[in-house]
């Protein structure tokens, strides 16, 4: 068995980091404890096989997130037993626990505080996942919108070229016939106008179709965001109700 003392630096207090460390340690079968220090760092005492401890350190070395309430580890300093900076844990441990010190004196207070930290973690992860989902939607929409615009422009150019080519061809035919066939000339002129109107109508329908597609995409994104907000409010309401129940239980226990 190997024992280590870890000092973690970064944005790690007030963001549920201790609860995360506890879950990571227990999932790997590591014994020890974690606690906040007054200088803003987190101190961890851990005991386990060398490979277990290496995996543990990787799992708690979180990459920087976005926002003031996102967990972010800047550095982990590891001091194995025998190192001059290694000290023994302040209390004996059989499993991995959180040392809340003066923050929580009773089991009820400890349970309530840990649930709050887990809640902070869940909401932080939900926020990050929501932001990533909308970033992906924005990129997808931008790509589709650009593709539709390019296709629309290409079709408009092609229709314009076809219209001009037909107009030129009809004019050449009219000139070739000259004044010998005035009736045919008039018919050709009518045909030219009909084709021109038809091409303009098709171009308008294409523009309308692309506009409707863009409107539909914007509507889907807006509805997705509204649904996400609804789910978040429901989950937060459940979390708040759970904490209110714990608070009532704590008050009853104190009165006893």
C-alpha positions, -999 to +999 in steps of 0.1 A: +000+000+000+011+035-008+002+066+011+002+101-003-007+137+006-021+158-022-025+195-024-048+206-051-048+242-064-074+260-086-111+269-085-120+240-063-137+254-032-175+261-032-180+242-064-186+207-050-151+194-056-148+175-023-179+154-032-164+146-066-131+135-050-149+113-025-169+096-053-137+091-074-118+076-045-146+052-035-151+040-071-114+030-071-113+014-037-090+041-022-091+050+015-085+085+029-101+118+034-104+153+017-107+187+033-106+224+025-077+245+037-079+282+047-056+292+018-082+281-008-065+248-017-079+213-010-059+187+009-063+150+002-049+120+022-051+088+002-040+052+006-040+025-021-020+006-047+003+028-068-017+023-100-049+031-081-035+063-069-022+073-104-057+067-118-072+086-089-051+117-095-060+117-132-097+114-124-097+145-101-074+166-123-103+184-140-098+206-170-107+243-167-144+249-173-162+281-183-178+303-156-171+313-120-188+281-106-170+256-128-145+233-112-110+239-125-078+223-113-046+242-120-021+219-102-019+188-081+011+185-058+018+149-047+039+141-016+043+103-009+049+090+026+086+098+035+087+131+017+095+161+038+061+177+029+041+145+039+022+146+071-002+121+086-040+126+083-056+145+112-080+115+118-080+078+112-099+066+082-113+032+072-129+043+039-128+076+021-146+105+038-149+142+036-136+161+066-160+191+070-144+203+102-164+231+118-187+234+088-207+204+099-208+190+134-236+164+133-242+135+108-273+154+096-253+185+088-227+165+071-253+146+049-270+179+041-237+196+031-226+167+010-260+167-008-256+204-015-221+198-030-234+170-052-263+193-063-237+220-073-218+194-093-250+182-111-261+217-120-226+226-132-224+195-154-260+202-167-250+238-175-218+227-194-237+200-213-265+225-223-239+250-235-221+224-255-254+212-271-264+247-281-229+253-295-233+223-317-267+234-328-254+269-336-226+254-357-250+230-374-274+258-382-247+281-395-233+254-418-268+246-431-277+282-435-245+289-454-251+258-476-286+269-483-275+304-492-248+291-515-273+267-532-299+295-535-273+319-551-261+291-575-297+284-586-305+320-590-274+325-612-283+295-633-318+307-638-306+341-648-282+326-673-309+304-688-333+333-690-307+355-708-298+326-731-334+321-741-339+358-746-309+360-768-319+330-788-354+343-794-341+377-804-317+360-829-346+340-844-367+371-847-340+390-864-334+361-888-370+360-898-371+398-902-402+414-915-413+383-935-431+367-907-446+394-884-471+369-870-443+345-860-424+374-845-453+384-824-457+348-812-420+346-804-423+378-784-452+363-764-432+331-758-402+351-746-424+370-721-441+338-708-407+321-703-394+352-685-423+353-662-421+315-655-384+318-646-391+347-623-419+327-606-396+296-601-368+319-587-393+334-563-406+299-551-370+288-545-363+319-524-395+314-504-386+277-499-352+286-485-366+313-462-392+288-448-364+263-442-343+288-422-374+298-402-380+262-394-345+257-381-347+288-359-380+275-345-365+241-337-336+256-319-359+280-299-382+251-289-351+230-279-339+258-256-373+262-240-375+225-233-341+225-218-350+254-195-381+235-184-362+204-175-336+224-156-363+242-136-380+209-127-347+193-116-338+223-095-372+224-079-368+187-069-334+194-055-347+224-035-376+203-021-351+176-010-329+201+008-360+216+026-369+181+038-334+176+051-335+210+068-368+201+086-352+168+097-322+186+111-344+210+130-364+181+146-332+164+155-318+195+172-351+200+192-348+164+205 
